[in-house]
């Protein structure tokens, strides 16, 4: 696995504005003490592979096997996003709807141009969430640069994946949604039409279930 060093000048750049989204009330006050989150419920048969997956492995859980796992109320999530293409918007909507349904405390950091990509990740980490969910292919390369230097922060990439994820980066994608970074081949042919609301919603729930149950640093591939 390659080591990646993050240039200090990149981290010192201006950051994208963080906007609160989803939910209200005291759960959104992240300055208060916060216990380490634990999963509510357990996965169904076929979620965990027969043997513990190796780092960077790809698993294909049984459809719906993640449905019994939910985040605790007030789970702190930053939605990190870049791009206005329909695929990214579908992913953003899926994360937002999941957060509302599960009473997750969700805040959003949006990067609108390339020089904001790395600073936006820094801004998200400074908020100290339980999980950072990334939506948008433009963030894959910046995440590969930054995430390996911050192993105490959990990341979930939906609709894409990192080529060499560290233990704190989990991905949830499917055939047609496996962008791994500029200049790298994809494990399946990219298909914009595959980004349906239903598939994106499943990816979010399956990916979060993997993180909550400690199965991180892998790719969760949906059928």
SEMIKOL-503283 format. One record per residue (C-alpha): residue number from 0; residue in three letters; x, y, z. Coordinates in Angstrom, 3 decimals. Each point is the difference from the previous one (the first is absolute). Layout:
// SEMIKOL-503283
seq = NUM&type = ALA&x = X&y = Y&z = Z
...
//
This chain:
// SEMIKOL-503283
seq = 0&type = UNK&x = 0.000&y = 0.000&z = 0.000
seq = 1&type = UNK&x = 1.462&y = 3.366&z = -0.952
seq = 2&type = UNK&x = 0.423&y = 2.682&z = 2.640
seq = 3&type = UNK&x = -1.444&y = 3.375&z = -0.837
seq = 4&type = UNK&x = 1.336&y = 3.254&z = 1.493
seq = 5&type = UNK&x = -2.330&y = 2.940&z = 0.106
seq = 6&type = UNK&x = 1.605&y = 3.343&z = -0.947
seq = 7&type = UNK&x = -0.315&y = 2.465&z = 2.864
seq = 8&type = UNK&x = -0.828&y = 2.838&z = -2.383
seq = 9&type = UNK&x = -3.061&y = -1.872&z = -1.226
seq = 10&type = UNK&x = -1.344&y = -0.298&z = 3.508
seq = 11&type = UNK&x = 0.522&y = 3.696&z = 0.636
seq = 12&type = UNK&x = -2.191&y = 1.037&z = -2.929
seq = 13&type = UNK&x = -3.459&y = 1.492&z = 0.432
seq = 14&type = UNK&x = -2.707&y = -2.542&z = 0.736
seq = 15&type = UNK&x = -3.459&y = -0.448&z = -1.442
seq = 16&type = UNK&x = -2.907&y = 1.266&z = 2.047
seq = 17&type = UNK&x = -1.684&y = -2.568&z = 2.213
seq = 18&type = UNK&x = -3.779&y = 0.176&z = -0.016
seq = 19&type = UNK&x = -2.246&y = -1.873&z = 2.443
seq = 20&type = UNK&x = -2.436&y = -2.399&z = -1.606
seq = 21&type = UNK&x = -2.617&y = -2.382&z = 1.319
seq = 22&type = UNK&x = -1.298&y = -0.150&z = 3.537
seq = 23&type = UNK&x = -0.118&y = 2.736&z = 2.620
seq = 24&type = UNK&x = 0.317&y = 0.639&z = 3.698
seq = 25&type = UNK&x = 2.655&y = -1.055&z = 2.488
seq = 26&type = UNK&x = 1.199&y = -2.902&z = -2.134
seq = 27&type = UNK&x = 1.553&y = 2.547&z = -2.338
seq = 28&type = UNK&x = 2.125&y = 1.544&z = 2.773
seq = 29&type = UNK&x = 3.219&y = -1.865&z = -0.579
seq = 30&type = UNK&x = 1.835&y = 1.913&z = 2.720
seq = 31&type = UNK&x = -1.590&y = -2.233&z = 2.639
seq = 32&type = UNK&x = 1.690&y = -3.182&z = 1.269
seq = 33&type = UNK&x = -0.713&y = -2.938&z = -2.245
seq = 34&type = UNK&x = 0.401&y = -3.694&z = 0.722
seq = 35&type = UNK&x = 1.583&y = -2.284&z = -2.558
seq = 36&type = UNK&x = -2.849&y = -1.196&z = -2.234
seq = 37&type = UNK&x = -1.042&y = -3.630&z = -0.099
seq = 38&type = UNK&x = -2.273&y = -1.811&z = -2.404
seq = 39&type = UNK&x = -3.659&y = -0.451&z = 0.845
seq = 40&type = UNK&x = -0.987&y = -3.517&z = -1.041
seq = 41&type = UNK&x = 1.998&y = -2.673&z = -1.775
seq = 42&type = UNK&x = 0.486&y = -0.980&z = -3.653
seq = 43&type = UNK&x = -1.963&y = -2.881&z = -1.445
seq = 44&type = UNK&x = 1.458&y = -3.210&z = -1.446
seq = 45&type = UNK&x = 2.245&y = 0.582&z = -2.986
seq = 46&type = UNK&x = 1.260&y = 3.430&z = 1.008
seq = 47&type = UNK&x = 3.323&y = -1.120&z = 1.391
seq = 48&type = UNK&x = 2.136&y = -2.171&z = -2.295
seq = 49&type = UNK&x = 0.985&y = -3.492&z = 1.129
seq = 50&type = UNK&x = 3.494&y = 1.223&z = 0.881
seq = 51&type = UNK&x = 1.052&y = 3.430&z = 1.171
seq = 52&type = UNK&x = 0.713&y = 2.083&z = -3.110
seq = 53&type = UNK&x = 3.569&y = 1.097&z = -0.624
seq = 54&type = UNK&x = 0.765&y = 3.712&z = -0.255
seq = 55&type = UNK&x = -1.117&y = 1.449&z = -3.357
seq = 56&type = UNK&x = -2.139&y = -3.090&z = -0.669
seq = 57&type = UNK&x = -3.351&y = 0.147&z = -1.774
seq = 58&type = UNK&x = -2.992&y = -1.722&z = 1.566
seq = 59&type = UNK&x = -3.502&y = -0.532&z = -1.370
seq = 60&type = UNK&x = -2.482&y = -0.308&z = 2.875
seq = 61&type = UNK&x = -3.353&y = -1.676&z = -0.454
seq = 62&type = UNK&x = -2.604&y = 2.578&z = -1.096
seq = 63&type = UNK&x = -1.770&y = 1.501&z = 2.987
seq = 64&type = UNK&x = 2.304&y = -1.654&z = 2.551
seq = 65&type = UNK&x = 0.985&y = 3.459&z = 1.264
seq = 66&type = UNK&x = -3.590&y = 1.069&z = 0.712
seq = 67&type = UNK&x = 0.135&y = -0.967&z = 3.681
seq = 68&type = UNK&x = 2.821&y = 2.428&z = 0.735
seq = 69&type = UNK&x = -0.700&y = 3.628&z = 0.821
seq = 70&type = UNK&x = 2.109&y = 2.842&z = 1.363
seq = 71&type = UNK&x = -0.753&y = 1.287&z = 3.483
seq = 72&type = UNK&x = -2.168&y = 3.103&z = 0.120
seq = 73&type = UNK&x = 2.145&y = 3.114&z = -0.303
seq = 74&type = UNK&x = 2.741&y = -1.789&z = -1.968
seq = 75&type = UNK&x = 2.179&y = 2.805&z = -1.310
seq = 76&type = UNK&x = 0.596&y = -0.054&z = -3.737
seq = 77&type = UNK&x = 1.535&y = 2.485&z = -2.399
seq = 78&type = UNK&x = -1.119&y = -0.331&z = -3.597
seq = 79&type = UNK&x = 2.968&y = 1.048&z = -2.125
seq = 80&type = UNK&x = -0.978&y = 0.678&z = -3.581
seq = 81&type = UNK&x = 1.261&y = 1.479&z = -3.259
seq = 82&type = UNK&x = -1.672&y = 0.116&z = -3.402
seq = 83&type = UNK&x = -3.414&y = 0.860&z = -1.389
seq = 84&type = UNK&x = -0.318&y = -2.947&z = -2.371
seq = 85&type = UNK&x = -3.149&y = -2.133&z = 0.352
seq = 86&type = UNK&x = 1.946&y = -2.935&z = 1.447
seq = 87&type = UNK&x = 1.405&y = 2.081&z = 2.845
seq = 88&type = UNK&x = -3.370&y = 1.591&z = 0.690
seq = 89&type = UNK&x = -1.563&y = -3.450&z = 0.269
seq = 90&type = UNK&x = 2.614&y = -1.008&z = 2.577
seq = 91&type = UNK&x = -0.465&y = 3.224&z = 1.969
seq = 92&type = UNK&x = -3.768&y = -0.497&z = 0.093
seq = 93&type = UNK&x = 0.468&y = -3.572&z = 1.217
seq = 94&type = UNK&x = 2.238&y = 1.080&z = 2.876
seq = 95&type = UNK&x = -2.337&y = 2.828&z = 0.978
seq = 96&type = UNK&x = -3.088&y = -2.217&z = -0.025
seq = 97&type = UNK&x = 1.780&y = -2.696&z = 2.016
seq = 98&type = UNK&x = 1.051&y = 2.575&z = 2.597
seq = 99&type = UNK&x = -3.557&y = 1.277&z = 0.358
seq = 100&type = UNK&x = -1.437&y = -3.488&z = 0.329
seq = 101&type = UNK&x = 2.583&y = -1.090&z = 2.573
seq = 102&type = UNK&x = 0.062&y = 3.278&z = 1.958
seq = 103&type = UNK&x = 3.677&y = 0.463&z = -0.774
seq = 104&type = UNK&x = 1.595&y = 3.364&z = 0.745
seq = 105&type = UNK&x = 1.153&y = 0.994&z = -3.484
seq = 106&type = UNK&x = 2.097&y = 2.932&z = -1.144
seq = 107&type = UNK&x = 1.166&y = 0.627&z = -3.552
seq = 108&type = UNK&x = 3.282&y = 1.270&z = -1.427
seq = 109&type = UNK&x = -0.113&y = 0.828&z = -3.709
seq = 110&type = UNK&x = 2.996&y = 0.643&z = -2.240
seq = 111&type = UNK&x = -0.819&y = 1.896&z = -3.203
seq = 112&type = UNK&x = 3.400&y = 0.145&z = -1.726
seq = 113&type = UNK&x = 3.200&y = -2.068&z = -0.047
seq = 114&type = UNK&x = 1.992&y = 2.194&z = 2.379
seq = 115&type = UNK&x = -2.666&y = -0.629&z = 2.646
seq = 116&type = UNK&x = 0.131&y = -3.805&z = -0.147
seq = 117&type = UNK&x = 2.796&y = -0.632&z = 2.521
seq = 118&type = UNK&x = -0.967&y = 2.924&z = 2.278
seq = 119&type = UNK&x = -3.591&y = -1.257&z = 0.073
seq = 120&type = UNK&x = 1.195&y = -3.351&z = 1.361
seq = 121&type = UNK&x = 2.002&y = 1.854&z = 2.647
seq = 122&type = UNK&x = -3.077&y = 2.019&z = 0.961
seq = 123&type = UNK&x = -2.058&y = -3.169&z = 0.331
seq = 124&type = UNK&x = 2.614&y = -1.622&z = 2.258
seq = 125&type = UNK&x = 0.249&y = 3.097&z = 2.195
seq = 126&type = UNK&x = -3.690&y = -0.443&z = 0.832
seq = 127&type = UNK&x = 0.946&y = -3.345&z = 1.629
seq = 128&type = UNK&x = -2.928&y = -2.064&z = -1.282
seq = 129&type = UNK&x = -0.505&y = -3.689&z = 0.609
seq = 130&type = UNK&x = 0.072&y = -0.529&z = -3.757
seq = 131&type = UNK&x = 0.753&y = 1.979&z = -3.161
seq = 132&type = UNK&x = -2.028&y = -1.164&z = -3.007
seq = 133&type = UNK&x = 1.434&y = 1.025&z = -3.371
seq = 134&type = UNK&x = -2.164&y = 0.419&z = -3.112
seq = 135&type = UNK&x = 1.498&y = 0.968&z = -3.353
seq = 136&type = UNK&x = 2.817&y = -1.393&z = -2.137
seq = 137&type = UNK&x = 1.936&y = 3.275&z = 0.263
seq = 138&type = UNK&x = 0.794&y = -0.779&z = 3.627
seq = 139&type = UNK&x = 1.550&y = -3.434&z = -0.546
seq = 140&type = UNK&x = 3.547&y = 1.157&z = -0.735
seq = 141&type = UNK&x = 0.027&y = 2.627&z = 2.794
seq = 142&type = UNK&x = -1.289&y = -2.613&z = 2.453
seq = 143&type = UNK&x = 2.770&y = -2.377&z = -1.006
seq = 144&type = UNK&x = 2.454&y = 2.762&z = 0.853
seq = 145&type = UNK&x = -1.490&y = 1.014&z = 3.335
seq = 146&type = UNK&x = -1.649&y = -3.034&z = 1.598
seq = 147&type = UNK&x = 3.160&y = -2.047&z = 0.505
seq = 148&type = UNK&x = 1.378&y = 2.731&z = 2.257
seq = 149&type = UNK&x = -3.049&y = 0.005&z = 2.293
seq = 150&type = UNK&x = -0.663&y = -3.583&z = 1.024
seq = 151&type = UNK&x = -2.121&y = 1.068&z = 2.972
seq = 152&type = UNK&x = -2.694&y = 1.386&z = -2.334
seq = 153&type = UNK&x = -2.420&y = -2.396&z = -1.683
seq = 154&type = UNK&x = -0.968&y = 0.656&z = -3.634
seq = 155&type = UNK&x = -2.672&y = -1.587&z = -2.184
seq = 156&type = UNK&x = 0.167&y = 0.500&z = -3.764
seq = 157&type = UNK&x = -3.289&y = -0.691&z = -1.780
seq = 158&type = UNK&x = -0.241&y = -0.629&z = -3.732
seq = 159&type = UNK&x = 3.794&y = -0.204&z = -0.413
seq = 160&type = UNK&x = 3.039&y = -1.459&z = 1.746
seq = 161&type = UNK&x = 3.639&y = 0.678&z = 0.806
seq = 162&type = UNK&x = 2.566&y = -2.129&z = -1.801
seq = 163&type = UNK&x = 1.995&y = -0.634&z = 3.190
seq = 164&type = UNK&x = -2.200&y = 0.800&z = 2.998
seq = 165&type = UNK&x = 1.450&y = 0.101&z = 3.479
seq = 166&type = UNK&x = -1.822&y = -1.603&z = 2.921
seq = 167&type = UNK&x = -2.103&y = 3.107&z = 0.591
seq = 168&type = UNK&x = -1.456&y = 0.224&z = -3.524
seq = 169&type = UNK&x = -2.934&y = -2.179&z = -1.012
seq = 170&type = UNK&x = -1.760&y = 0.140&z = -3.365
seq = 171&type = UNK&x = -3.461&y = -1.080&z = -1.090
seq = 172&type = UNK&x = -0.627&y = -0.260&z = -3.723
seq = 173&type = UNK&x = -1.297&y = -2.265&z = -2.748
seq = 174&type = UNK&x = 0.681&y = -1.037&z = -3.587
seq = 175&type = UNK&x = -0.067&y = 3.275&z = -1.914
seq = 176&type = UNK&x = 1.193&y = 2.099&z = 2.938
seq = 177&type = UNK&x = 3.604&y = -0.856&z = 0.768
seq = 178&type = UNK&x = 2.061&y = 3.072&z = -0.870
seq = 179&type = UNK&x = 3.375&y = -0.349&z = 1.755
seq = 180&type = UNK&x = 1.790&y = 3.193&z = -0.973
seq = 181&type = UNK&x = 1.461&y = 1.737&z = -3.016
seq = 182&type = UNK&x = 2.174&y = -2.221&z = -2.165
seq = 183&type = UNK&x = -1.151&y = -3.212&z = 1.656
seq = 184&type = UNK&x = -2.139&y = -2.688&z = -1.517
seq = 185&type = UNK&x = -3.367&y = -0.797&z = 1.523
seq = 186&type = UNK&x = -1.043&y = -3.414&z = 1.232
seq = 187&type = UNK&x = -3.120&y = 0.327&z = -2.138
seq = 188&type = UNK&x = -1.132&y = 2.162&z = -2.910
seq = 189&type = UNK&x = -1.246&y = 3.387&z = 1.162
seq = 190&type = UNK&x = -3.723&y = 0.351&z = -0.610
seq = 191&type = UNK&x = -1.716&y = 3.272&z = 1.001
seq = 192&type = UNK&x = -3.396&y = -1.645&z = -0.415
seq = 193&type = UNK&x = 0.834&y = -2.414&z = 2.824
seq = 194&type = UNK&x = -0.208&y = 2.831&z = 2.556
seq = 195&type = UNK&x = -3.613&y = -0.510&z = 0.970
seq = 196&type = UNK&x = -1.507&y = 1.299&z = 3.268
seq = 197&type = UNK&x = -0.714&y = -3.544&z = 1.143
seq = 198&type = UNK&x = 3.541&y = -1.216&z = -0.650
seq = 199&type = UNK&x = 1.564&y = 3.060&z = 1.591
seq = 200&type = UNK&x = -2.173&y = -0.452&z = 3.101
seq = 201&type = UNK&x = 1.099&y = -3.619&z = 0.333
seq = 202&type = UNK&x = 3.638&y = 1.005&z = -0.340
seq = 203&type = UNK&x = -0.289&y = 2.545&z = 2.792
seq = 204&type = UNK&x = -1.663&y = -2.450&z = 2.380
seq = 205&type = UNK&x = 2.321&y = -2.896&z = -0.822
seq = 206&type = UNK&x = 3.077&y = 2.195&z = 0.294
seq = 207&type = UNK&x = -1.041&y = 1.496&z = 3.331
seq = 208&type = UNK&x = -0.800&y = -3.476&z = 1.328
seq = 209&type = UNK&x = 3.515&y = -1.109&z = -0.914
seq = 210&type = UNK&x = 1.539&y = 2.970&z = 1.809
seq = 211&type = UNK&x = -2.173&y = -0.419&z = 3.093
seq = 212&type = UNK&x = 0.866&y = -3.689&z = 0.279
seq = 213&type = UNK&x = 3.726&y = 0.630&z = -0.390
seq = 214&type = UNK&x = 0.380&y = -1.467&z = -3.491
seq = 215&type = UNK&x = 1.987&y = 2.916&z = -1.424
seq = 216&type = UNK&x = 2.738&y = 0.544&z = -2.559
seq = 217&type = UNK&x = -1.869&y = -2.090&z = -2.590
seq = 218&type = UNK&x = -2.338&y = 0.389&z = -2.955
seq = 219&type = UNK&x = -3.628&y = -1.047&z = 0.515
seq = 220&type = UNK&x = -1.184&y = -0.933&z = -3.481
seq = 221&type = UNK&x = -3.752&y = -0.211&z = -0.511
seq = 222&type = UNK&x = -1.602&y = -2.341&z = -2.520
//
